[in-house]
Amino acid sequence: MTLLPAPPIAALPPEAGVEALASLLQGRRVVVLTGAGCSTESGIPDYRGPETRHKVRNPIQHREFLNRPEVRARYWARSLLGWPRFTSARPNEAHFALAALEKAGVVPGLITQNVDGLHHAASSERVLELHGALSRVRCLACQAQEPRASVQARMLGLNPDFVHTVVELRPDGDAELPPEAVADFRVPACTRCGGTLKPDVVFFGDNVAAPLVQDAFALVEEGDALLVVGSSLTVYSGYRFVTRAAERHVPIGILNLGESRGDSLADVRVEARAGDVLPRLAQRLTGG
């Protein structure tokens, strides 16, 4: 006989959610898994949030980026325009609350699906970036790394007349552009070997590096509770850590706007913005 998964518990609003999460997590070492919903209040949109899920999105595919020069040109052209706005994003109250929890010894470390670097900017120290970081660029041939900022300068030099109005920032740090706008875009190459450059992030269809996955599982094992913040857990790269926590029978809290794949595994579900809950939760857990 196959047992069906338990139905998800009802989601709580912010006020009740703070109390329920505080009761669930008090006195525990809480490992935190964050997704795009942790950064939306910093002005970085996500693919599956309530304000964006209705829009048609075509996120960059790993195989297409590797095999099709026109796809790479479109990515870098969009990235050229989206980069200034992306880098202007600053940590919000949710990021600072998590950093405070780490400093207080409540949170031993963070696992994030985000590529924006905002946890580091908020002074979190132990951050495992599952999907990489847009601040780095890597050569696919010689593996040399280069700061994304220097690639920006080179792209501007190669495409001095590439000026368009940016209609909308996309979740992966680039901008919306019509296909015809990128026909003559010149893509920079590796300064060391002339190879193909790729942002040091995991595109859709790619895999997270095995050593990083092992480090993330080890972090989950360190904790005696798991808190998911701002993730629908749609992709397996994050969901597997929730299933591991469930296998260990440790408390699981989920703070997200909308449903998530892990709702049936949660002990407490809170439907709210991260910034409306985490600062108050941090005060409760640290006695501040």
Secondary structure, 3 states (H helix, E strand, C coil): CCCCCCCCCCCECHHHHHHHHHHHHCCCCEEEEECHHHCHHHCCCCCCCCCCCCCCCCCCEHHHHHHCHHHHHHHHHHHHHHHHHHHCCCCCHHHHHHHHHHHCCCCCCEEECCCCCHHHHCCCCCEEECCEEEEEEEECCCCCEEEHHHHHHHHHHHCCCCCCCCCCECCCCCECCCHHHHCCCCCCCCCCCCCCEEEEECCECCCCCHHHHHHHHHHHHHCCEEEEECCCCCCHHHHHHHHHHHHCCCCEEEECCCCCCCHHHCCEEECCCHHHHHHHHHHHHHCC
